[in-house]
Amino acid sequence: MGRGEQGFVRKLIAFDDDTFDKLKQLGRDQMLSLQDLADEAFMDLLEKHGVPADLKDALRRSAAAHGDSAGKAARKPKKTRKTAA
């Protein structure tokens, strides 16, 4: 099955010649395809802006956020009343 048959969307992206040459060379140096480089770059961009990469990541972040707020409430020291002696 090709990428288009697995729920992937194909889009056209334009690069200037110099950038495209550098990307091709980087791909050769790293033994990665241009698609692999693009996948990595876009995942890094999403992470930079706090966008979950997939459902598993979204659930992990949600659980962590929920756990943090519950944990903070549980860690608050109890207020004690001073009684007059």
LOTOR-725325 format. One record per atom (N, C-alpha, C, CB): residue number from 1; atom name; y, x negated, z; chain. Coordinates in Angstrom, 3 decimals, padded with zeros to 6 digits. Each point is the difference from the previous one (the first is absolute). Glycine has a CB too. Layout:
BEGIN
+-----+-------+----------+----------+----------+--------+
: num : atomo :       yy :       xx :       zz : cadena :
+-----+-------+----------+----------+----------+--------+
: NUM :    CA :        Y :        X :        Z :      A :
...
+-----+-------+----------+----------+----------+--------+
This chain:
BEGIN
+-----+-------+----------+----------+----------+--------+
: num : atomo :       yy :       xx :       zz : cadena :
+-----+-------+----------+----------+----------+--------+
:   1 :     N : -001.200 : -000.833 :  000.000 :      A :
:   1 :    CA :  001.200 :  000.833 :  000.000 :      A :
:   1 :     C :  001.244 : -000.863 :  000.000 :      A :
:   1 :    CB : -001.235 :  001.803 :  001.207 :      A :
:   2 :     N :  002.192 : -001.441 : -002.008 :      A :
:   2 :    CA :  001.264 : -000.712 : -000.012 :      A :
:   2 :     C :  000.903 :  000.500 :  001.112 :      A :
:   2 :    CB : -000.216 : -000.350 : -002.463 :      A :
:   3 :     N :  001.271 : -000.363 :  002.724 :      A :
:   3 :    CA :  000.911 :  000.379 :  001.086 :      A :
:   3 :     C :  000.558 :  001.406 : -000.184 :      A :
:   3 :    CB :  000.588 : -002.403 :  000.276 :      A :
:   4 :     N : -000.330 :  002.805 : -001.514 :      A :
:   4 :    CA :  000.556 :  001.319 : -000.260 :      A :
:   4 :     C : -000.936 :  001.133 :  000.378 :      A :
:   4 :    CB :  001.296 : -001.017 : -001.818 :      A :
:   5 :     N : -002.597 :  000.729 :  001.859 :      A :
:   5 :    CA : -000.981 :  001.028 :  000.313 :      A :
:   5 :     C : -000.253 :  000.131 :  001.495 :      A :
:   5 :    CB : -001.039 : -000.427 : -002.202 :      A :
:   6 :     N :  001.593 : -000.443 :  003.013 :      A :
:   6 :    CA : -000.239 :  000.007 :  001.438 :      A :
:   6 :     C :  001.188 :  000.527 :  000.785 :      A :
:   6 :    CB : -001.528 : -001.912 : -000.315 :      A :
:   7 :     N :  002.375 :  002.680 : -000.294 :      A :
:   7 :    CA :  001.152 :  000.547 :  000.700 :      A :
:   7 :     C :  001.219 : -000.905 : -000.026 :      A :
:   7 :    CB : -001.585 :  001.192 :  001.433 :      A :
:   8 :     N :  001.575 : -002.225 : -002.241 :      A :
:   8 :    CA :  001.145 : -000.883 : -000.130 :      A :
:   8 :     C :  000.939 :  000.552 : -001.062 :      A :
:   8 :    CB : -001.385 : -001.990 :  000.711 :      A :
:   9 :     N :  002.647 :  001.674 : -000.575 :      A :
:   9 :    CA :  001.005 :  000.425 : -000.959 :      A :
:   9 :     C :  000.493 : -001.232 : -000.740 :      A :
:   9 :    CB :  000.685 :  001.982 :  001.439 :      A :
:  10 :     N : -000.605 : -001.886 : -002.733 :      A :
:  10 :    CA :  000.509 : -001.110 : -000.802 :      A :
:  10 :     C :  001.479 :  000.223 : -000.280 :      A :
:  10 :    CB : -002.275 : -000.365 : -001.046 :      A :
:  11 :     N :  003.075 : -000.660 :  001.284 :      A :
:  11 :    CA :  001.431 :  000.045 : -000.272 :      A :
:  11 :     C :  000.392 : -001.297 : -000.690 :      A :
:  11 :    CB :  000.433 :  001.511 :  002.001 :      A :
:  12 :     N :  000.607 : -001.457 : -002.767 :      A :
:  12 :    CA :  000.484 : -001.160 : -000.727 :      A :
:  12 :     C :  001.139 : -000.637 :  000.785 :      A :
:  12 :    CB : -000.678 :  001.026 : -002.212 :      A :
:  13 :     N :  000.581 : -002.341 :  002.416 :      A :
:  13 :    CA :  001.056 : -000.745 :  000.686 :      A :
:  13 :     C :  000.435 : -001.123 : -000.929 :      A :
:  13 :    CB : -000.921 :  000.561 :  002.323 :      A :
:  14 :     N :  002.221 : -000.742 : -002.487 :      A :
:  14 :    CA :  000.532 : -001.038 : -000.890 :      A :
:  14 :     C :  000.420 : -001.226 :  000.805 :      A :
:  14 :    CB :  000.778 :  001.766 : -001.619 :      A :
:  15 :     N : -001.106 : -002.946 :  001.096 :      A :
:  15 :    CA :  000.418 : -001.271 :  000.580 :      A :
:  15 :     C :  000.707 : -000.803 : -001.076 :      A :
:  15 :    CB : -001.920 :  000.014 :  001.658 :      A :
:  16 :     N :  002.885 : -000.836 : -001.242 :      A :
:  16 :    CA :  000.565 : -000.929 : -000.982 :      A :
:  16 :     C : -001.048 : -001.075 : -000.266 :      A :
:  16 :    CB :  002.406 :  000.442 :  000.773 :      A :
:  17 :     N : -002.265 : -001.139 : -001.880 :      A :
:  17 :    CA : -001.015 : -000.972 : -000.428 :      A :
:  17 :     C : -000.267 : -001.080 :  001.045 :      A :
:  17 :    CB :  000.696 :  000.428 : -002.341 :      A :
:  18 :     N :  000.356 : -000.944 :  002.954 :      A :
:  18 :    CA : -000.158 : -001.072 :  000.986 :      A :
:  18 :     C : -000.804 :  000.478 :  001.215 :      A :
:  18 :    CB :  002.182 : -000.997 : -000.766 :      A :
:  19 :     N : -001.846 :  002.170 :  001.282 :      A :
:  19 :    CA : -000.719 :  000.550 :  001.151 :      A :
:  19 :     C : -001.459 :  000.247 : -000.355 :      A :
:  19 :    CB :  002.119 :  001.060 :  000.837 :      A :
:  20 :     N : -002.361 : -000.492 : -002.010 :      A :
:  20 :    CA : -001.370 :  000.280 : -000.421 :      A :
:  20 :     C : -000.808 : -001.289 : -000.132 :      A :
:  20 :    CB :  000.803 :  002.053 : -001.196 :      A :
:  21 :     N : -000.194 : -003.100 :  000.640 :      A :
:  21 :    CA : -000.688 : -001.290 : -000.115 :      A :
:  21 :     C : -000.353 : -000.561 :  001.374 :      A :
:  21 :    CB :  001.225 : -000.443 : -002.142 :      A :
:  22 :     N : -000.300 :  000.563 :  003.087 :      A :
:  22 :    CA : -000.257 : -000.490 :  001.358 :      A :
:  22 :     C : -001.103 :  000.805 :  000.676 :      A :
:  22 :    CB :  002.385 : -000.746 :  000.166 :      A :
:  23 :     N : -002.397 :  002.046 : -000.377 :      A :
:  23 :    CA : -001.061 :  000.835 :  000.580 :      A :
:  23 :     C : -001.363 : -000.345 : -000.600 :      A :
:  23 :    CB :  001.673 :  001.839 :  000.377 :      A :
:  24 :     N : -001.708 : -002.049 : -001.689 :      A :
:  24 :    CA : -001.268 : -000.389 : -000.641 :      A :
:  24 :     C : -000.493 : -001.335 :  000.555 :      A :
:  24 :    CB :  000.663 :  001.241 : -002.093 :      A :
:  25 :     N :  000.261 : -002.201 :  002.261 :      A :
:  25 :    CA : -000.392 : -001.308 :  000.539 :      A :
:  25 :     C : -000.475 :  000.128 :  001.439 :      A :
:  25 :    CB :  001.646 : -001.120 : -001.520 :      A :
:  26 :     N : -000.962 :  001.901 :  002.321 :      A :
:  26 :    CA : -000.425 :  000.220 :  001.384 :      A :
:  26 :     C : -001.390 :  000.620 :  000.033 :      A :
:  26 :    CB :  002.395 :  000.284 :  000.712 :      A :
:  27 :     N : -002.628 :  000.684 : -001.573 :      A :
:  27 :    CA : -001.321 :  000.617 : -000.088 :      A :
:  27 :     C : -001.073 : -001.013 : -000.352 :      A :
:  27 :    CB :  001.082 :  002.127 : -000.673 :      A :
:  28 :     N : -000.793 : -003.000 : -000.284 :      A :
:  28 :    CA : -000.971 : -001.039 : -000.363 :      A :
:  28 :     C : -000.238 : -000.952 :  001.170 :      A :
:  28 :    CB :  000.724 :  000.163 : -002.402 :      A :
:  29 :     N :  000.358 : -000.586 :  003.062 :      A :
:  29 :    CA : -000.113 : -000.936 :  001.125 :      A :
:  29 :     C : -000.806 :  000.589 :  001.152 :      A :
:  29 :    CB :  002.194 : -000.986 : -000.657 :      A :
:  30 :     N : -002.014 :  002.273 :  000.898 :      A :
:  30 :    CA : -000.679 :  000.668 :  001.121 :      A :
:  30 :     C : -001.310 :  000.666 : -000.420 :      A :
:  30 :    CB :  002.230 :  000.376 :  001.037 :      A :
:  31 :     N : -002.541 : -000.446 : -002.322 :      A :
:  31 :    CA : -001.173 :  000.667 : -000.564 :      A :
:  31 :     C :  000.037 :  001.504 :  000.293 :      A :
:  31 :    CB : -001.333 : -002.125 :  000.271 :      A :
:  32 :     N :  002.497 :  002.718 : -000.516 :      A :
:  32 :    CA :  000.225 :  001.429 :  000.198 :      A :
:  32 :     C :  000.523 :  000.600 : -001.296 :      A :
:  32 :    CB :  000.470 : -000.343 :  002.465 :      A :
:  33 :     N : -000.767 :  001.607 : -002.669 :      A :
:  33 :    CA :  000.544 :  000.701 : -001.161 :      A :
:  33 :     C :  001.430 :  000.447 :  000.305 :      A :
:  33 :    CB : -002.320 :  000.775 : -000.688 :      A :
:  34 :     N :  003.035 : -000.421 : -000.349 :      A :
:  34 :    CA :  001.345 :  000.532 :  000.184 :      A :
:  34 :     C : -000.066 :  001.272 :  000.857 :      A :
:  34 :    CB :  000.736 : -000.978 : -002.234 :      A :
:  35 :     N : -001.793 :  001.769 :  002.066 :      A :
:  35 :    CA : -000.179 :  001.205 :  000.816 :      A :
:  35 :     C : -000.153 : -000.360 :  001.472 :      A :
:  35 :    CB : -001.072 :  001.158 : -001.950 :      A :
:  36 :     N :  000.292 : -002.208 :  002.239 :      A :
:  36 :    CA : -000.174 : -000.436 :  001.383 :      A :
:  36 :     C :  001.330 : -000.436 :  000.611 :      A :
:  36 :    CB : -002.345 : -000.710 : -000.539 :      A :
:  37 :     N :  003.132 : -000.038 : -000.238 :      A :
:  37 :    CA :  001.318 : -000.428 :  000.481 :      A :
:  37 :     C :  000.902 :  001.199 :  000.266 :      A :
:  37 :    CB : -000.240 : -002.138 : -001.283 :      A :
:  38 :     N :  000.220 :  003.105 :  000.380 :      A :
:  38 :    CA :  000.829 :  001.200 :  000.168 :      A :
:  38 :     C : -000.443 :  000.800 :  001.214 :      A :
:  38 :    CB :  000.383 :  000.079 : -002.472 :      A :
:  39 :     N : -001.694 :  000.073 :  002.658 :      A :
:  39 :    CA : -000.509 :  000.729 :  001.172 :      A :
:  39 :     C :  000.489 : -000.650 :  001.286 :      A :
:  39 :    CB : -002.033 :  000.699 : -001.302 :      A :
:  40 :     N :  001.918 : -002.023 :  001.362 :      A :
:  40 :    CA :  000.432 : -000.731 :  001.196 :      A :
:  40 :     C :  001.496 :  000.156 :  000.227 :      A :
:  40 :    CB : -001.855 : -001.640 : -000.347 :      A :
:  41 :     N :  002.632 :  001.519 : -000.710 :      A :
:  41 :    CA :  001.453 :  000.099 :  000.117 :      A :
:  41 :     C :  000.431 :  001.387 :  000.477 :      A :
:  41 :    CB :  000.229 : -001.706 : -001.819 :      A :
:  42 :     N : -000.830 :  002.742 :  001.256 :      A :
:  42 :    CA :  000.394 :  001.356 :  000.394 :      A :
:  42 :     C : -000.469 :  000.345 :  001.410 :      A :
:  42 :    CB : -000.089 :  000.670 : -002.398 :      A :
:  43 :     N : -001.068 : -001.189 :  002.805 :      A :
:  43 :    CA : -000.455 :  000.227 :  001.382 :      A :
:  43 :     C :  000.952 : -000.687 :  000.983 :      A :
:  43 :    CB : -002.409 :  000.161 : -000.786 :      A :
:  44 :     N :  002.844 : -001.375 :  000.453 :      A :
:  44 :    CA :  000.971 : -000.710 :  000.841 :      A :
:  44 :     C :  001.315 :  000.770 :  000.088 :      A :
:  44 :    CB : -001.061 : -002.184 : -000.636 :      A :
:  45 :     N :  001.497 :  002.756 : -000.488 :      A :
:  45 :    CA :  001.238 :  000.773 : -000.024 :      A :
:  45 :     C : -000.112 :  001.245 :  000.882 :      A :
:  45 :    CB :  000.462 : -000.844 : -002.323 :      A :
:  46 :     N : -001.584 :  001.542 :  002.225 :      A :
:  46 :    CA : -000.202 :  001.186 :  000.838 :      A :
:  46 :     C : -000.015 : -000.379 :  001.477 :      A :
:  46 :    CB : -001.298 :  001.089 : -001.854 :      A :
:  47 :     N :  000.607 : -002.179 :  002.182 :      A :
:  47 :    CA : -000.062 : -000.447 :  001.394 :      A :
:  47 :     C :  001.394 : -000.364 :  000.517 :      A :
:  47 :    CB : -002.344 : -000.844 : -000.381 :      A :
:  48 :     N :  003.107 :  000.151 : -000.444 :      A :
:  48 :    CA :  001.362 : -000.402 :  000.373 :      A :
:  48 :     C :  000.843 :  001.205 :  000.393 :      A :
:  48 :    CB : -000.171 : -001.957 : -001.547 :      A :
:  49 :     N : -000.018 :  003.072 :  000.852 :      A :
:  49 :    CA :  000.794 :  001.204 :  000.255 :      A :
:  49 :     C : -000.696 :  000.989 :  000.929 :      A :
:  49 :    CB :  001.019 : -000.307 : -002.233 :      A :
:  50 :     N : -002.128 : -000.116 :  002.840 :      A :
:  50 :    CA : -000.666 :  000.833 :  000.989 :      A :
:  50 :     C : -000.761 :  001.180 : -000.566 :      A :
:  50 :    CB :  001.749 : -000.686 :  001.523 :      A :
:  51 :     N : -002.119 :  000.620 : -002.782 :      A :
:  51 :    CA : -000.756 :  001.078 : -000.626 :      A :
:  51 :     C : -001.486 : -000.306 :  000.149 :      A :
:  51 :    CB :  001.879 :  000.475 : -001.654 :      A :
:  52 :     N : -002.651 :  000.439 :  002.248 :      A :
:  52 :    CA : -001.440 : -000.256 :  000.141 :      A :
:  52 :     C : -000.657 : -000.214 : -001.359 :      A :
:  52 :    CB : -000.026 :  001.378 :  002.093 :      A :
:  53 :     N : -000.876 : -002.342 : -002.145 :      A :
:  53 :    CA : -000.658 : -000.349 : -001.257 :      A :
:  53 :     C : -001.007 :  001.060 : -000.427 :      A :
:  53 :    CB :  000.316 : -002.405 :  000.555 :      A :
:  54 :     N : -000.970 :  003.027 :  000.422 :      A :
:  54 :    CA : -001.012 :  001.002 : -000.311 :      A :
:  54 :     C : -000.152 :  000.926 :  001.202 :      A :
:  54 :    CB : -001.211 : -001.595 : -001.570 :      A :
:  55 :     N :  000.308 :  002.556 :  001.463 :      A :
:  55 :    CA : -000.186 :  000.964 :  001.078 :      A :
:  55 :     C : -000.436 : -000.680 :  001.290 :      A :
:  55 :    CB : -000.587 :  001.729 : -001.693 :      A :
:  56 :     N : -000.305 : -002.697 :  001.593 :      A :
:  56 :    CA : -000.486 : -000.710 :  001.186 :      A :
:  56 :     C :  001.159 : -000.696 :  000.728 :      A :
:  56 :    CB : -002.241 : -000.338 : -001.124 :      A :
:  57 :     N :  003.126 : -000.298 :  000.368 :      A :
:  57 :    CA :  001.159 : -000.666 :  000.582 :      A :
:  57 :     C :  000.943 :  001.020 :  000.632 :      A :
:  57 :    CB : -000.204 : -001.844 : -001.699 :      A :
:  58 :     N :  000.411 :  002.980 :  001.040 :      A :
:  58 :    CA :  000.877 :  001.043 :  000.541 :      A :
:  58 :     C : -000.550 :  000.535 :  001.319 :      A :
:  58 :    CB :  000.713 :  000.616 : -002.333 :      A :
:  59 :     N : -002.025 : -000.387 :  002.398 :      A :
:  59 :    CA : -000.610 :  000.493 :  001.232 :      A :
:  59 :     C :  000.085 : -001.038 :  001.112 :      A :
:  59 :    CB : -001.543 :  001.423 : -001.359 :      A :
:  60 :     N :  001.336 : -002.695 :  001.019 :      A :
:  60 :    CA :  000.087 : -001.074 :  000.990 :      A :
:  60 :     C :  001.407 : -000.069 :  000.582 :      A :
:  60 :    CB : -001.794 : -001.287 : -001.212 :      A :
:  61 :     N :  002.796 :  001.373 :  000.344 :      A :
:  61 :    CA :  001.391 : -000.046 :  000.470 :      A :
:  61 :     C :  000.329 :  001.210 :  000.863 :      A :
:  61 :    CB :  000.638 : -001.280 : -002.052 :      A :
:  62 :     N : -001.130 :  002.438 :  001.642 :      A :
:  62 :    CA :  000.254 :  001.219 :  000.752 :      A :
:  62 :     C : -000.621 : -000.078 :  001.391 :      A :
:  62 :    CB :  000.080 :  001.291 : -002.145 :      A :
:  63 :     N : -001.315 : -001.767 :  002.198 :      A :
:  63 :    CA : -000.693 : -000.124 :  001.288 :      A :
:  63 :     C :  000.708 : -001.015 :  000.885 :      A :
:  63 :    CB : -002.181 :  000.604 : -001.093 :      A :
:  64 :     N :  002.629 : -001.702 :  000.513 :      A :
:  64 :    CA :  000.696 : -001.021 :  000.776 :      A :
:  64 :     C :  001.318 :  000.544 :  000.541 :      A :
:  64 :    CB : -001.066 : -001.793 : -001.398 :      A :
:  65 :     N :  001.788 :  002.533 :  000.574 :      A :
:  65 :    CA :  001.276 :  000.568 :  000.436 :      A :
:  65 :     C : -000.230 :  001.029 :  001.103 :      A :
:  65 :    CB :  000.976 : -000.384 : -002.293 :      A :
:  66 :     N : -002.001 :  001.197 :  002.136 :      A :
:  66 :    CA : -000.316 :  000.999 :  001.017 :      A :
:  66 :     C : -000.466 : -000.679 :  001.279 :      A :
:  66 :    CB : -000.610 :  001.655 : -001.790 :      A :
:  67 :     N : -000.195 : -002.663 :  001.656 :      A :
:  67 :    CA : -000.505 : -000.730 :  001.163 :      A :
:  67 :     C :  001.100 : -000.730 :  000.736 :      A :
:  67 :    CB : -002.164 : -000.252 : -001.156 :      A :
:  68 :     N :  003.125 : -000.301 :  000.418 :      A :
:  68 :    CA :  001.102 : -000.719 :  000.629 :      A :
:  68 :     C :  000.858 :  000.932 :  000.838 :      A :
:  68 :    CB : -000.003 : -001.621 : -001.892 :      A :
:  69 :     N :  000.313 :  002.809 :  001.364 :      A :
:  69 :    CA :  000.854 :  000.918 :  000.752 :      A :
:  69 :     C : -000.728 :  000.530 :  001.228 :      A :
:  69 :    CB :  001.180 :  000.635 : -002.118 :      A :
:  70 :     N : -002.491 : -000.390 :  001.998 :      A :
:  70 :    CA : -000.777 :  000.455 :  001.150 :      A :
:  70 :     C : -000.129 : -001.118 :  001.020 :      A :
:  70 :    CB : -001.261 :  001.606 : -001.459 :      A :
:  71 :     N :  001.080 : -002.827 :  000.976 :      A :
:  71 :    CA : -000.133 : -001.149 :  000.885 :      A :
:  71 :     C :  001.277 : -000.278 :  000.764 :      A :
:  71 :    CB : -001.676 : -000.942 : -001.551 :      A :
:  72 :     N :  002.821 :  001.114 :  000.919 :      A :
:  72 :    CA :  001.280 : -000.237 :  000.659 :      A :
:  72 :     C :  000.211 :  001.007 :  001.118 :      A :
:  72 :    CB :  000.944 : -000.934 : -002.128 :      A :
:  73 :     N : -001.309 :  002.191 :  001.868 :      A :
:  73 :    CA :  000.167 :  001.027 :  001.024 :      A :
:  73 :     C : -000.914 : -000.282 :  001.190 :      A :
:  73 :    CB :  000.623 :  001.679 : -001.771 :      A :
:  74 :     N : -001.819 : -002.156 :  001.511 :      A :
:  74 :    CA : -000.946 : -000.268 :  001.070 :      A :
:  74 :     C :  000.413 : -001.226 :  000.808 :      A :
:  74 :    CB : -001.814 :  001.033 : -001.377 :      A :
:  75 :     N :  002.568 : -001.941 :  000.803 :      A :
:  75 :    CA :  000.378 : -001.232 :  000.679 :      A :
:  75 :     C :  001.284 :  000.129 :  000.795 :      A :
:  75 :    CB : -001.143 : -001.232 : -001.790 :      A :
:  76 :     N :  001.857 :  002.341 :  001.677 :      A :
:  76 :    CA :  001.241 :  000.153 :  000.735 :      A :
:  76 :     C : -000.313 :  000.049 :  001.484 :      A :
:  76 :    CB :  001.074 :  001.220 : -001.932 :      A :
:  77 :     N : -000.347 : -001.991 :  002.713 :      A :
:  77 :    CA : -000.259 :  000.022 :  001.449 :      A :
:  77 :     C :  000.410 :  001.358 :  000.584 :      A :
:  77 :    CB :  000.360 : -002.513 :  000.133 :      A :
:  78 :     N : -001.128 :  002.945 :  000.824 :      A :
:  78 :    CA :  000.326 :  001.261 :  000.650 :      A :
:  78 :     C :  001.174 : -000.202 :  000.942 :      A :
:  78 :    CB : -002.393 :  000.760 : -000.180 :      A :
:  79 :     N :  003.257 :  000.225 :  000.206 :      A :
:  79 :    CA :  001.131 : -000.061 :  000.916 :      A :
:  79 :     C : -000.489 :  000.440 :  001.367 :      A :
:  79 :    CB :  001.678 :  000.448 : -001.859 :      A :
:  80 :     N : -001.303 : -001.203 :  002.870 :      A :
:  80 :    CA : -000.399 :  000.349 :  001.364 :      A :
:  80 :     C :  001.230 :  000.490 :  000.748 :      A :
:  80 :    CB : -001.884 : -001.708 : -000.014 :      A :
:  81 :     N :  001.620 :  002.647 :  000.872 :      A :
:  81 :    CA :  001.107 :  000.535 :  000.819 :      A :
:  81 :     C :  000.040 : -000.757 :  001.315 :      A :
:  81 :    CB : -000.204 :  002.301 : -001.060 :      A :
:  82 :     N :  001.390 : -002.656 :  001.421 :      A :
:  82 :    CA :  000.162 : -000.651 :  001.298 :      A :
:  82 :     C :  000.176 :  001.098 :  001.030 :      A :
:  82 :    CB :  001.043 : -002.097 : -001.020 :      A :
:  83 :     N : -001.752 :  001.961 :  002.097 :      A :
:  83 :    CA :  000.127 :  001.001 :  001.062 :      A :
:  83 :     C :  000.825 : -000.597 :  001.118 :      A :
:  83 :    CB : -002.221 :  001.061 : -000.593 :      A :
:  84 :     N :  002.956 : -000.218 :  001.237 :      A :
:  84 :    CA :  000.839 : -000.459 :  001.114 :      A :
:  84 :     C : -000.873 : -000.228 :  001.217 :      A :
:  84 :    CB :  001.999 :  001.252 : -000.898 :      A :
:  85 :     N : -001.789 : -002.354 :  001.579 :      A :
:  85 :    CA : -000.833 : -000.333 :  001.162 :      A :
:  85 :     C :  000.635 :  000.431 :  001.272 :      A :
:  85 :    CB : -000.914 : -001.900 : -001.214 :      A :
+-----+-------+----------+----------+----------+--------+
